[in-house]
Amino acid sequence: MSEQELDHVVIRFSGDSGDGMQLTGTQFSNTSALMGNDLATFPDYPSEIRAPQGTVAGVSGFQINIGSTEILTPGDQPDMLVAMNPAALKANLGILREGGTILVNGESFDEKGLKKAGYTETPLGTPGLEKFKVISVPMDSLLLEALKDIELDSKSKLRCKNFFALGMTYYMYNRTSDATLEWIDTKFGKKLPLVAEANKLALKTGFNYADNTHATAAQFKIAPASITAGTYRQINGNQATAWGLMQAAESADLPLFLGSYPITPATDILHELSKFKHHGVKTFQAEDEIAGICTAIGASFGGALATTTTSGPGVALKGEAMGLAVIMELPLVVVNVQRGGPSTGLPTKTEQSDLLQAMYGRNGESPMPIVAASRPSDCYEMAYHAAKIALEHMTPVMLLTDGYIANGAEPWRIPDNLKEAFPTIKHKRITTAKTDGEAFQVYKRDEDLVRDWAIPGVPGYEHRVGGLEKDELTGNVSHDPINHEKMTHTRQAKVDKIADFIPKQEVEGEMTGDVLVLSWGGTYGSTHSAVKAMQKDGKKVSLAHMRFIYPMPSNMNEIFKGFKKIFIPELNNGQLKFLVDANFDVPTFGYHKIQGLYFTVSELVTAINREIETL
């Protein structure tokens, strides 16, 4: 058996939604991270709670790209497909790299399995698969034989097939099983010792079977990545968002409150924060979206760093309450983990189609700052920045992530000094009694148009709250037309002024050239990789990836002037392009994808080259 070294490999685990593919992929990625590889993952699962077993609609997948070099995307085409049934093969065959490896559970390709997947005959051994290396393994029989002495029923034993396939994959790519064996013991050892024993034996059996049969002509080795020294952990976007909010609360010396209602793909932020009651985090699962944000507004009025988490449909329901936070000028972080729409749409698939909703999805003149995370680990930093803007400028802020980076994972380097990386957040929270005898003017502002944050119960700071328009100083209800117009302009000016406090937009590459790729949100991995590849080929292409969307950084116009074309790729129908066209006189060209999938690097390179050819 020879050993072949690779700089990276893309593997896709796929099977029925009950086959444990998300768990299998997670274990493979955790092991690879511990072995020092850089990686990016893409969990891909159906929206139905339980689609018909064995059908293409019920296929669940997990794609991982591991490498010894910088990895920022889950990869364009898998090098290996692990297909647990015919439906998994049918759903993924079109994206597999020519010459790639397919590992299948051969016993699932019976008459019943083929019919459910829509096959009239087995594809195994046919010309359609000649361009791939197909490894067909009788996993059911091998597993039942290996587990014959364990006192579990056959159905329970067959649930361990995913670990058999994982064991084979570990052998083929020179992975160690130690971390997974330890995880199995932790997960099942005490409460379900027979299940733990069965899963561990299944993992070892798959590994040994691949070793004894020489499943491939060569074992593949992926060396550890050359990355900055430090302490790393694997993290996904939802987890990073939760931790970033906790970091902001720590930096602001405030309690953290989350009022939320479960919704895919944002629910895991609620789950994660609920684990930290011992750190003073308060979470409240409300009866609906409106209650979720209203409890958060109440917590903000009471002096907490308040947040609410949701996805696009929930943002639609929260619209009036967001306007309430705007007119009351209270700090609030609204996290929108975007998904495919409209309506219920594609709840488990990714999209960037809520940008204009974030800008304009409230009644009246209701400006809110918008920031967007670029990758799973960046959700930590952007959650901190969203809270920082909200607290320092007394305004609700929307943080946009998306299903791709929320569920995807990557190694995250933990800062050596969190206090230096995330410095103190200053705010105008008042907790001591007023002693000068003057009446409190709640909407009296500082030079940045920010009002004081007076907490209920503090003597001398009594004031009105509510959704009716406020007097420009006292905060009393006012129906005066001139006052309303002035307050409207003031709220807008306050948000516009935030541009003075956010970082200038950075550019990857030269400040002049043929094409500037302007991207935002979770597309960063794809756009960065595409631009980097084109720069290596000598193309005059640079990248400006936006994380601060509204207000935009103050140097955007200066950047635009250096390029002949502004190329804006988005997972929507051109929403950032609409905003750029409305605010700048520059030649923009949009590239749109609305398939519930992320951009591949190759398609972006092709599209950018097409624009260069027209110059």
Salt bridges, closest charged atoms under 4 A:
ASP16 OD2 - ARG50 NH2 3.00
ASP44 OD2 - ARG12 NH2 2.78
ASP44 OD1 - LYS349 NZ 2.45
GLU70 OE1 - HIS528 NE2 3.27
GLU70 OE1 - LYS532 NZ 3.21
ASP79 OD1 - ARG97 NE 2.64
ASP140 OD1 - LYS161 NZ 3.57
GLU145 OE2 - LYS148 NZ 2.92
ASP185 OD1 - LYS200 NZ 2.98
ASP268 OD1 - HIS271 ND1 3.16
GLU272 OE1 - LYS275 NZ 3.14
GLU289 OE1 - LYS318 NZ 3.02
GLU329 OE2 - ARG445 NH2 2.67
GLU329 OE1 - LYS494 NZ 2.79
ASP378 OD1 - ARG547 NH1 2.59
GLU381 OE2 - HIS385 NE2 3.48
GLU381 OE2 - ARG547 NH2 3.55
GLU392 OE1 - LYS388 NZ 3.02
GLU410 OE1 - ARG375 NH2 3.00
ASP416 OD2 - ARG413 NH2 3.15
ASP436 OD2 - LYS434 NZ 3.26
ASP446 OD2 - LYS428 NZ 3.31
ASP452 OD1 - LYS428 NZ 3.35
GLU469 OE2 - HIS484 ND1 2.67
GLU469 OE2 - ARG491 NH2 3.02
GLU472 OE1 - LYS486 NZ 2.77
GLU508 OE1 - HIS528 ND1 2.68
ASP514 OD1 - LYS564 NZ 3.27
ASP581 OD2 - LYS577 NZ 2.84
GLU603 OE2 - LYS593 NZ 2.66
GLU611 OE1 - LYS565 NZ 2.84
